[in-house]
Amino acid sequence: MKVRWFLIITLLVLCMGFLSAKQEVTITSSYITEPFLQFNYGPPPVLAGYNSADTKIYPSNLCVLLGTLTLETDGNNLFDPALIHINVSTNTYIQGYVKDPGTGQIVYADAIPVTLRAISVTKKGISSVIVENGSIDLVPDSNGNVLGNASSMPIYIVIIAPDMGYNYYIPGVVYSLSENSTIGSFGVSAVGQGQEPFVDIPVEVDHSGAPTTDAPFIPGATAPGSDLDIPFGGGGFEFDHYYVFSIINNPAEFDIYQAISGIHQTVATAQLQVLEAQPSTEYGVEIAFSSKDPTGFKLHLNDDLSEYAIPYQLFYGQNNTPIPHAQFIIWDGLISNTNTNASATMEKTITVLVNDGSEASGAPQGHYSDTVTVNIIPLDTIP
């Protein structure tokens, strides 16, 4: 009888030893955002060596890298990595000035569709998936460990604009996220062994020391209507000279009754400079003025687009022709001096008139205002 009990105890000990031999894998996640966002043609440098058919970024796509997500393990094992709790728009758009392919004119495009992608580098190569609301598999149909002999997997988060040819997007223009578009936040899940339940893996953003299950794609720009401005580097401006545009006088308010009666009211003085220019040379820019209201120049009650609006006209310099809304016009006549590093400066007064119509006469009492955005595209030296 004693021998029998000894055998039973020995089997239990061996069984327990076998179970404890199963490897535990620790997975950590970090997300480093880019310090400066800038659109350029083709893939970002970290993806330049990969096939466009795999990354889904082609040479004439406008693209910007938002950040790099890295999943690390202590056991070279990583199964079923995914983005979860994704909060993004169903349709995402940017807006800004482009060159119309048909007419060659510079126009304002307020709904350029863009795609958010997560591009993972795995043992098998590249996996590029569209980031959609909800959750996505980072490596679809992986069927096993995605790491191979590596201990980490980088995932590059990018925005890709459609291929419209090399003359559509304009170097130097800032493209903005449209008002109803959202590039919000995400979480991460994965497992260290196959056939295990998914677990949330907190993400440490920009070395914060505080991992979160709700990480922002772009810190500070997670809500609808968040300001997100991304310039297009583009290149192609081979000159050494550069321009400086300034508002040197901006009165806090003006008399709307005087403006209705036909007396121009000054709202700003604009200064344009060209620096590091060639001596005795004429320079100029294309300049466009855009109201906060996309339908035209309008003053809104309490600066709220949903409240009462009064149309107005904008003028600059001695020109009595109203400035067209969101359309480029020429500001030239900057003649540089004769110095080696020449420069030129010109100022123009910006004034307004308010339309004398039913909108003005029927306006409720209150404070009316507008915010005007100025976009500038340098011209070549003028022959």
C-alpha positions in Angstrom: 0.0 0.0 0.0 2.8 2.5 0.8 4.4 1.8 -2.7 1.1 2.6 -4.4 0.8 6.1 -2.7 4.4 6.9 -3.6 3.7 6.2 -7.3 0.7 8.5 -7.3 2.5 11.3 -5.6 5.4 11.0 -8.1 3.0 11.2 -11.1 1.4 14.3 -9.8 4.7 16.0 -9.3 5.8 15.2 -12.8 2.6 16.5 -14.2 2.9 19.8 -12.4 6.5 20.2 -13.6 5.3 19.7 -17.2 2.7 22.4 -16.9 5.0 24.9 -15.4 7.4 24.5 -18.4 5.1 26.5 -20.7 6.8 29.7 -21.8 5.2 33.0 -20.7 5.7 35.9 -23.2 5.5 39.5 -22.3 4.4 42.0 -25.0 4.9 45.7 -24.8 3.8 48.4 -27.2 5.1 51.9 -27.9 4.0 54.6 -30.3 6.4 57.4 -31.4 4.7 60.3 -33.3 6.6 62.3 -35.9 7.7 65.7 -34.6 6.9 67.5 -37.8 4.2 66.4 -40.3 4.9 67.1 -44.0 3.3 65.6 -47.1 5.7 64.4 -49.8 5.4 62.3 -53.0 5.9 58.6 -52.5 6.5 56.6 -49.3 8.3 58.0 -46.3 12.1 57.1 -46.1 11.5 54.2 -43.7 9.4 52.5 -46.4 11.3 53.6 -49.5 13.0 50.3 -50.1 9.8 48.2 -50.3 7.6 47.4 -53.3 4.8 49.9 -53.9 2.4 47.1 -54.6 3.0 45.9 -51.1 2.9 49.2 -49.2 0.1 50.6 -51.4 2.0 53.9 -51.6 3.0 54.8 -55.2 5.5 57.4 -56.3 2.8 60.0 -57.3 0.8 59.5 -54.1 1.0 62.3 -51.6 1.9 60.7 -48.3 2.7 61.6 -44.7 4.1 59.4 -41.9 2.1 60.1 -38.6 4.0 57.8 -36.3 5.6 54.4 -35.7 4.0 51.8 -33.5 6.3 49.0 -32.2 5.3 45.7 -30.6 8.1 44.0 -28.7 8.2 40.6 -27.0 10.7 38.8 -24.8 10.2 35.5 -26.5 10.3 36.1 -30.3 6.6 35.1 -30.4 3.8 37.3 -31.5 0.4 36.1 -32.7 -2.6 37.9 -34.2 -1.6 41.5 -33.6 -4.5 43.9 -34.1 -5.6 47.5 -33.7 -8.7 47.7 -31.6 -11.0 50.5 -30.3 -10.2 52.5 -33.4 -11.9 55.9 -33.6 -11.7 57.3 -37.1 -14.1 58.8 -39.7 -15.8 56.5 -42.1 -14.7 58.9 -44.8 -11.7 61.2 -44.2 -10.9 64.3 -46.3 -8.3 67.0 -46.5 -8.7 70.4 -48.0 -6.4 73.0 -49.7 -5.4 74.6 -53.0 -4.7 72.4 -56.0 -4.2 73.0 -59.7 -7.3 72.0 -61.7 -6.2 69.3 -64.2 -8.6 70.6 -66.8 -8.0 74.4 -66.7 -4.6 74.6 -65.0 -6.2 77.2 -62.6 -5.5 77.1 -58.9 -8.7 76.2 -57.1 -9.7 75.3 -53.5 -10.6 71.6 -53.0 -12.5 71.1 -49.8 -12.9 67.3 -50.0 -9.8 65.4 -51.1 -10.3 61.8 -49.9 -7.4 60.3 -48.0 -6.7 56.8 -46.6 -5.2 56.0 -43.2 -3.0 52.8 -43.4 -1.1 50.7 -41.0 2.0 49.2 -42.7 3.6 46.3 -40.7 7.1 44.8 -41.4 6.9 41.1 -40.6 9.0 38.0 -41.2 7.2 37.5 -44.5 7.6 41.1 -45.7 5.0 43.9 -45.7 1.4 43.9 -44.6 -0.5 47.1 -45.5 -4.1 47.4 -44.2 -6.6 50.3 -44.2 -7.4 51.6 -40.7 -11.1 51.6 -40.2 -13.4 52.3 -37.3 -13.6 49.4 -34.8 -10.8 46.9 -35.2 -8.4 45.5 -37.8 -5.9 42.7 -38.1 -2.5 44.1 -38.7 -1.3 40.9 -40.4 -4.4 39.2 -42.0 -4.1 35.5 -42.6 -0.8 35.3 -40.7 -1.5 31.7 -39.5 1.2 31.7 -36.9 4.0 33.7 -35.3 4.6 36.9 -37.3 8.1 37.7 -35.9 10.3 34.8 -37.0 13.6 35.4 -35.3 12.9 39.0 -34.5 11.9 40.4 -31.1 9.8 43.3 -32.4 7.5 44.4 -35.2 7.3 48.0 -36.4 4.0 49.4 -37.8 4.0 52.6 -39.7 0.9 54.8 -39.6 0.5 56.9 -42.7 -2.0 59.1 -44.5 -2.2 58.6 -48.3 -3.8 61.1 -50.7 -5.0 59.9 -54.1 -2.7 59.8 -57.2 -3.7 62.9 -59.2 -0.4 63.3 -61.1 2.6 65.4 -60.2 1.0 68.8 -61.1 -2.2 68.6 -59.0 -0.8 69.3 -55.4 1.0 72.5 -55.0 4.4 72.7 -53.2 4.3 75.1 -50.2 0.5 74.7 -49.7 -0.8 73.6 -46.3 -3.4 70.9 -46.5 -5.8 70.6 -43.5 -8.1 67.9 -42.2 -11.7 68.8 -43.1 -14.1 69.9 -40.4 -16.1 66.6 -40.2 -13.1 64.3 -40.5 -11.6 62.5 -37.5 -8.3 60.7 -37.1 -8.8 59.8 -33.4 -7.3 57.0 -31.3 -6.6 53.3 -31.1 -5.7 50.4 -28.9 -3.6 47.3 -29.4 -4.1 43.6 -28.8 -2.0 40.5 -29.5 -1.0 37.2 -27.8 2.3 35.7 -27.1 1.2 32.1 -27.8 -1.2 30.7 -30.3 -4.7 29.8 -29.4 -4.9 32.1 -26.4 -7.5 34.8 -25.8 -6.7 38.3 -26.9 -5.4 40.8 -24.4 -5.3 44.6 -24.5 -1.7 45.8 -24.6 -1.4 49.4 -23.3 0.5 51.8 -25.6 3.1 54.2 -24.3 3.0 57.3 -26.5 6.1 59.4 -27.1 8.0 58.0 -24.0 5.2 59.4 -21.7 5.8 56.7 -19.1 2.0 56.2 -18.9 0.8 53.5 -21.2 -2.8 53.8 -22.3 -5.4 51.6 -24.0 -6.7 54.7 -25.9 -3.7 56.1 -27.8 -4.0 59.1 -30.2 -2.9 58.8 -33.8 -2.0 62.5 -33.6 -1.8 63.9 -30.1 -3.9 67.0 -29.8 -6.0 66.3 -32.9 -8.4 63.5 -31.9 -11.8 65.2 -32.0 -13.9 66.1 -35.1 -12.9 69.5 -36.4 -9.4 69.4 -34.7 -6.9 71.7 -36.3 -4.5 69.6 -38.3 -2.4 71.4 -40.9 0.1 69.4 -43.0 2.3 71.3 -45.5 3.4 69.8 -48.8 7.2 70.0 -49.1 7.2 69.1 -52.7 10.5 70.7 -53.7 10.7 72.3 -57.1 11.4 75.8 -55.8 15.0 76.1 -56.8 15.6 79.7 -55.8 17.4 81.1 -52.8 15.0 84.0 -52.2 12.0 83.6 -49.9 8.9 85.5 -48.8 7.7 86.8 -45.5 4.0 87.8 -45.1 2.9 89.7 -42.1 -0.2 91.4 -40.7 1.3 94.6 -39.1 -1.9 96.3 -38.2 -5.2 94.5 -37.3 -7.8 96.7 -35.6 -9.9 94.9 -33.1 -13.2 96.0 -34.6 -14.8 98.3 -37.2 -18.1 100.3 -37.5 -20.5 98.1 -39.4 -22.9 101.0 -40.1 -20.0 103.0 -41.8 -19.3 99.9 -43.9 -22.9 99.6 -44.9 -23.0 103.2 -45.9 -20.1 102.7 -48.4 -17.2 104.0 -46.3 -14.3 101.5 -46.5 -13.4 100.2 -43.1 -9.7 99.2 -42.5 -9.4 95.7 -41.0 -5.7 95.0 -41.5 -2.5 96.2 -43.1 -0.6 93.4 -44.9 3.1 93.4 -45.5 4.9 91.3 -48.1 8.7 91.0 -48.2 11.1 89.1 -50.4 14.5 88.4 -48.9 17.8 87.0 -50.2 16.7 88.1 -53.7 18.6 89.0 -56.9 19.4 92.7 -57.2 17.0 94.9 -59.2 14.5 92.1 -60.0 10.7 92.1 -59.8 9.1 89.5 -57.6 5.5 88.5 -56.8 3.1 85.9 -55.4 -0.3 84.5 -55.9 -2.4 85.2 -52.9 -5.9 84.0 -51.8 -8.2 85.1 -49.0 -10.7 82.7 -47.5 -13.5 83.3 -45.0 -14.2 80.9 -42.2 -17.5 80.4 -43.9 -16.8 78.2 -47.0 -19.7 79.8 -48.9 -18.1 83.3 -49.1 -17.1 86.3 -47.0 -19.6 86.5 -44.2 -19.7 88.0 -40.7 -21.4 85.6 -38.2 -23.1 86.4 -35.0 -20.9 85.4 -32.1 -18.3 84.0 -34.6 -20.6 80.9 -34.9 -21.2 79.5 -38.4 -24.6 78.2 -37.3 -25.8 81.7 -36.4 -27.0 84.7 -38.4 -24.7 85.8 -41.2 -24.1 89.2 -42.9 -22.2 89.1 -46.3 -19.4 91.5 -46.8 -16.8 92.4 -49.5 -13.0 92.5 -49.0 -10.6 94.9 -50.8 -6.9 95.4 -50.7 -4.7 98.3 -51.8 -6.1 100.9 -54.0 -8.1 98.3 -56.0 -11.8 99.0 -55.9 -12.6 95.5 -57.2 -13.7 93.2 -54.4 -11.3 90.3 -53.7 -12.7 87.0 -54.9 -13.3 84.5 -52.2 -10.8 81.6 -52.0 -9.3 82.4 -55.5 -5.8 83.3 -56.2 -4.9 86.8 -57.5 -1.5 88.3 -58.3 0.4 90.5 -55.9 3.5 91.6 -57.9 5.5 94.7 -58.2 8.1 93.9 -55.6 11.3 95.4 -57.1 14.4 94.4 -55.1 17.1 96.9 -54.3 20.6 96.8 -55.7 22.3 95.1 -52.7 24.1 91.8 -53.1 21.5 90.1 -50.8 18.7 92.2 -52.1 15.2 92.6 -50.6 11.9 94.4 -51.3 8.9 95.3 -49.1 5.4 96.3 -50.0 2.3 97.0 -47.8 -1.4 97.0 -48.7 -4.4 98.1 -46.7 -7.2 95.5 -46.3 -10.7 97.1 -46.1 -14.3 95.9 -46.0 -17.7 97.0 -47.1 -20.9 95.4 -45.9 -23.7 94.7 -48.4 -26.6 97.0 -47.8 -29.4 94.5 -48.1 -32.0 92.5 -46.2 -29.3 90.5 -44.4 -27.9 93.6 -42.8 -31.1 95.4 -42.1 -32.7 92.3 -40.5 -29.7 91.3 -38.5 -30.2 90.7 -34.7 -28.1 92.8 -32.4 -24.8 91.4 -31.3 -21.1 91.0 -32.1 -20.3 89.8 -35.6 -16.9 88.6 -36.8 -15.0 86.4 -39.3 -11.6 84.8 -39.5 -9.9 85.2 -42.9 -7.1 82.8 -43.9 -4.4 83.9 -46.3 -2.7 81.5 -48.6 0.4 82.4 -50.7 2.2 80.7 -53.5 5.5 82.2 -54.7 5.9 83.1 -58.4 9.2 82.7 -60.2 11.1 85.9 -60.8 9.1 88.0 -63.2 10.9 88.7 -66.5 
